[in-house]
Amino acid sequence: MAMEMKAPPLANPAALGLGGFALTTFVLSTHNAGLAPNLTWVGLAFFYGGLAQFTAGMWEFKTGNTFGATAFSTYGAFWMSLATFVVLLLAGKVPVSEELTDLGWFLLAFAIFNTYMMVWSMRLNMATFLVFLTLEITEILLFIGFFGKSTGMIQLGGYAGIVTALVAWYASAAVVANSMRAQPILPVGKAIWSEPSAMAPAPPTHQVHAG
């Protein structure tokens, strides 16, 4: 009689995805804020925020988490795309005069994607929602700054990005810590938008009769 072998449980890939996103966002944002030199983030964008986060998204597909798979795969690709753009810029393939406008369109497009992901994140938990909320603010400030060629707005977007990174780091740390014990160690908060409890009394309905 053949024995069924159970597959070992998958680790939660969200910890890696959030960690890669947070660190890369932090390093780039310190530059945007005028606190650090440029290009220190490019290698991170290819490998940690990019490849590692993208693979975390692929593992989320394996766990059946559509939201996590979409978020991590998309933002992993975001970082690799942005790093590729910078390489093309440094190689002289992108006119310097078009750099800020191109970045403006890049950030605007991802802000549109981030908007609906932010809305759906309200069904998960407060930590995830705050990651997408702070990221939404960051992307909006940056694409306005790039389109308007406003150093002040770009710096403000940089500071917002630092806050985004800190929130994402906390969410990553919570996933790691809470996976190590049966009871959660770091709170992530409840969902803002959740289905009514099955035990809760149903709200009264008003039926309309014709006639």
Secondary structure, 3 states (H helix, E strand, C coil): CCCCCCCCCCCCCHHHHHHHHHHHHHHHHHHHCCCCCCCCCHHHHHHHHHHHHHHHHHHHHHHCCHHHHHHHHHHHHHHHHHHHHHHHHHCCCCCHHHHHHHHHHHHHHHHHHHHHHHHHHCCCCHHHHHHHHHHHHHHHHHHHHHHHCCHHHHHHHHHHHHHHHHHHHHHHHHHHHHCCCCCCCCCCCCCCCCCCCCCCCCCCCCCCCCC
